Amino acid sequence: MSADEIFSGLKVVDLASFIAGPAAATILSDFGADVIKVEPPEGELWRNGHKIPPQPHSEEPYPFELANRNKRGVALNLKAASAQQVLERLAKWADVFIVNTPHAARQKLKLEYDDVAQWNPRLIYADLTGFGEKGPDAALPGFDLTAFWARSGLLFMTRDAGEPPTWPVAGSGDNATAVAMYGAIVTALYRRERTGKGSYVTTSLLAAGVWSASVFIQAALCGASFYGLHDRAHPANAGLNTYRSSDGTWFVLVVTPDKVPAVLKALGREDILTDPRFSDPAKLAQNRPQLTAMLDEIFGSQPMSHWYEVFNGVHVPFGAVREPQEVVNDPQLRANDIVVPFEGAGEKLTSTISSPIQVHGVTKVPARRAPGIGEHNDEVLKELGFTSDEIAGLRASGAAPQAAHAEVPTHAPGKPI
C-alpha cells in the first residue's frame, strides 16, 4: 500500500509559522496530503532559522526544510484587502486549515473559526496557541522554550540540584506539540467521516508540555512528596542514575528492584547484596552516596562497549548519551526509517528526519524539498478558479505578488504525489 491510499485527496492549508503547526502539516504530507504553505511575500522568519544562534549554523536552511517538505508554496499578503478572496477560496478548497496567528491579529484579518467555517462547514480548523485559547495569558506570545519547557515545569525538573535551568534544544517542544496537533486533526477527520461535520480543534505548547511532564504534575496534583532535583552523587535511587565508563561515555541506567540481583551478579559484585550499609531500605537511604561512589568506580573500570554487553545480557534498560553526530550515525535510525533520503533540498541536505508515525504496509511519500517563497502562486490560484486577469489583479494589488525574495530552486518542485 502506498501513502496515497491514506490521505490522497486530503487538502491542507498551512497558514502557521515556525515549527509546531507546519510540522503537523508535514506529518499529513508524509502520508499523501496535498499541503499548501501560505506565507508572507518576504517569507516567514523560520526560513532564516539556520542563521540564528544558538541554532547550529549552516548555509542550508535545514530548519525550514525539515518543517515544510512536500508542500506547495503560496505567498500572500494577508493585510491586502483582496487577499480575503484568496483566503475564502482556500478555505472552500481545504479539508484542514492550520493557523497559529495571534487571535487579536486573526480578528482583524477575519481569520477566526467563525469567519472561516461559514465558507466551509466541513472544514477542520486547527488552532495552535502558546498557552491555550482561554485564560489570563491566552494572548501571550509563546515559543516552545517559554510555553512548553518553562511554563510546564519541564525546565525546572530537567536539571541537577544546585544548577540553574539550562537551555533546551529549540524545536523539541514544537515537534512534540506537532504530533498532538496531528492527532487532533485526524480525530476530527474521523468525526467528520461519521457525522459530516467540521470541527474546531486546538492544542497548545503549554498543554503538550504539561502532558509531557504529567507524571510529576500529576504527583503535584495529589500532594505527593517530592525527592527534590536530581543529584547524581546523592541520588534518590542509585539504580536510576547517570554513570561514566572508562572511555568517557556517560550513560543512563535504569535498574528496577527485581533486576538488582542479576545486575550485581553480572558486575561480579554480589557482595553488595549483603553489605550491612545497604541491607535494608533505611540503611540504603542513608548510604546511597557511598553506593553511588562504588558504582562510579565499577563503571569507570571498563569502556562502554563492555557495559553494552553486560546490560544487554541481563536485559536492563540503559542508554549511552550521544551527541548529534553520533545520533545520525546510529544504524537504528536508518533501519527503522527514522532518517530517510531527502530529494532536491541541497547538496548537504541529502537526508532528513521522518515523522515518528509508521503504519505497517504503508510507504510514506518520499521526502522532497520545501517550496520557494510563492513558488506555486500561479498554479494554486488557477486551481482555485482565478482567471489570468484576476491573478494579474492580485499581483497588482500586492495580495499575491511574485515575491521578489523568492529563491526558487531550478530542480523539481516539492509538490506531493
Secondary structure in CASP SS format (residue, H / E / C, confidence):
PFRMAT SS
TARGET T0000
AUTHOR 0000-0000-0000
METHOD secondary structure of the structure
MODEL  1
M C 1.00
S E 1.00
A C 1.00
D H 1.00
E H 1.00
I H 1.00
F H 1.00
S C 1.00
G C 1.00
L C 1.00
K E 1.00
V E 1.00
V E 1.00
D E 1.00
L C 1.00
A C 1.00
S C 1.00
F C 1.00
I C 1.00
A H 1.00
G H 1.00
P H 1.00
A H 1.00
A H 1.00
A H 1.00
T H 1.00
I H 1.00
L H 1.00
S H 1.00
D H 1.00
F C 1.00
G C 1.00
A C 1.00
D E 1.00
V E 1.00
I E 1.00
K E 1.00
V E 1.00
E E 1.00
P C 1.00
P C 1.00
E C 1.00
G C 1.00
E C 1.00
L H 1.00
W H 1.00
R H 1.00
N H 1.00
G H 1.00
H H 1.00
K H 1.00
I C 1.00
P C 1.00
P C 1.00
Q C 1.00
P C 1.00
H C 1.00
S C 1.00
E C 1.00
E C 1.00
P C 1.00
Y H 1.00
P H 1.00
F H 1.00
E H 1.00
L H 1.00
A H 1.00
N H 1.00
R C 1.00
N C 1.00
K E 1.00
R E 1.00
G E 1.00
V E 1.00
A E 1.00
L C 1.00
N C 1.00
L C 1.00
K C 1.00
A C 1.00
A C 1.00
S C 1.00
A H 1.00
Q H 1.00
Q H 1.00
V H 1.00
L H 1.00
E H 1.00
R H 1.00
L H 1.00
A H 1.00
K H 1.00
W H 1.00
A C 1.00
D C 1.00
V E 1.00
F E 1.00
I E 1.00
V E 1.00
N C 1.00
T C 1.00
P C 1.00
H H 1.00
A H 1.00
A H 1.00
R H 1.00
Q H 1.00
K H 1.00
L H 1.00
K C 1.00
L C 1.00
E C 1.00
Y H 1.00
D H 1.00
D H 1.00
V H 1.00
A H 1.00
Q C 1.00
W C 1.00
N C 1.00
P C 1.00
R C 1.00
L C 1.00
I E 1.00
Y E 1.00
A E 1.00
D E 1.00
L E 1.00
T E 1.00
G C 1.00
F C 1.00
G C 1.00
E C 1.00
K C 1.00
G C 1.00
P C 1.00
D C 1.00
A C 1.00
A C 1.00
L C 1.00
P C 1.00
G C 1.00
F C 1.00
D H 1.00
L H 1.00
T H 1.00
A H 1.00
F H 1.00
W H 1.00
A H 1.00
R H 1.00
S C 1.00
G C 1.00
L H 1.00
L H 1.00
F H 1.00
M H 1.00
T C 1.00
R C 1.00
D E 1.00
A C 1.00
G C 1.00
E C 1.00
P C 1.00
P C 1.00
T C 1.00
W C 1.00
P C 1.00
V C 1.00
A C 1.00
G C 1.00
S H 1.00
G H 1.00
D H 1.00
N H 1.00
A H 1.00
T H 1.00
A H 1.00
V H 1.00
A H 1.00
M H 1.00
Y H 1.00
G H 1.00
A H 1.00
I H 1.00
V H 1.00
T H 1.00
A H 1.00
L H 1.00
Y H 1.00
R H 1.00
R H 1.00
E H 1.00
R H 1.00
T H 1.00
G C 1.00
K C 1.00
G C 1.00
S E 1.00
Y E 1.00
V E 1.00
T E 1.00
T E 1.00
S E 1.00
L H 1.00
L H 1.00
A H 1.00
A H 1.00
G H 1.00
V H 1.00
W H 1.00
S H 1.00
A C 1.00
S H 1.00
V H 1.00
F H 1.00
I H 1.00
Q H 1.00
A H 1.00
A H 1.00
L H 1.00
C C 1.00
G C 1.00
A C 1.00
S C 1.00
F C 1.00
Y C 1.00
G C 1.00
L C 1.00
H E 1.00
D C 1.00
R C 1.00
A C 1.00
H C 1.00
P C 1.00
A C 1.00
N C 1.00
A C 1.00
G C 1.00
L E 1.00
N E 1.00
T E 1.00
Y E 1.00
R E 1.00
S C 1.00
S C 1.00
D C 1.00
G C 1.00
T C 1.00
W E 1.00
F E 1.00
V E 1.00
L E 1.00
V E 1.00
V C 1.00
T C 1.00
P H 1.00
D H 1.00
K H 1.00
V H 1.00
P H 1.00
A H 1.00
V H 1.00
L H 1.00
K H 1.00
A H 1.00
L H 1.00
G C 1.00
R C 1.00
E H 1.00
D H 1.00
I H 1.00
L H 1.00
T H 1.00
D C 1.00
P C 1.00
R C 1.00
F C 1.00
S C 1.00
D C 1.00
P H 1.00
A H 1.00
K H 1.00
L H 1.00
A H 1.00
Q H 1.00
N C 1.00
R H 1.00
P H 1.00
Q H 1.00
L H 1.00
T H 1.00
A H 1.00
M H 1.00
L H 1.00
D H 1.00
E H 1.00
I H 1.00
F H 1.00
G C 1.00
S C 1.00
Q C 1.00
P C 1.00
M H 1.00
S H 1.00
H H 1.00
W H 1.00
Y H 1.00
E H 1.00
V H 1.00
F H 1.00
N H 1.00
G H 1.00
V C 1.00
H C 1.00
V C 1.00
P C 1.00
F E 1.00
G E 1.00
A E 1.00
V C 1.00
R C 1.00
E C 1.00
P H 1.00
Q H 1.00
E H 1.00
V H 1.00
V H 1.00
N C 1.00
D C 1.00
P H 1.00
Q H 1.00
L H 1.00
R H 1.00
A H 1.00
N C 1.00
D C 1.00
I C 1.00
V E 1.00
V E 1.00
P E 1.00
F E 1.00
E E 1.00
G C 1.00
A C 1.00
G C 1.00
E C 1.00
K C 1.00
L C 1.00
T C 1.00
S E 1.00
T E 1.00
I E 1.00
S C 1.00
S C 1.00
P C 1.00
I C 1.00
Q C 1.00
V C 1.00
H C 1.00
G C 1.00
V C 1.00
T E 1.00
K C 1.00
V C 1.00
P C 1.00
A E 1.00
R E 1.00
R C 1.00
A C 1.00
P C 1.00
G C 1.00
I C 1.00
G C 1.00
E C 1.00
H C 1.00
N H 1.00
D H 1.00
E H 1.00
V H 1.00
L H 1.00
K H 1.00
E H 1.00
L C 1.00
G C 1.00
F C 1.00
T C 1.00
S H 1.00
D H 1.00
E H 1.00
I H 1.00
A H 1.00
G H 1.00
L H 1.00
R H 1.00
A H 1.00
S H 1.00
G C 1.00
A C 1.00
A C 1.00
P C 1.00
Q C 1.00
A C 1.00
A C 1.00
H C 1.00
A C 1.00
E C 1.00
V C 1.00
P C 1.00
T C 1.00
H C 1.00
A C 1.00
P C 1.00
G C 1.00
K C 1.00
P C 1.00
I C 1.00
END
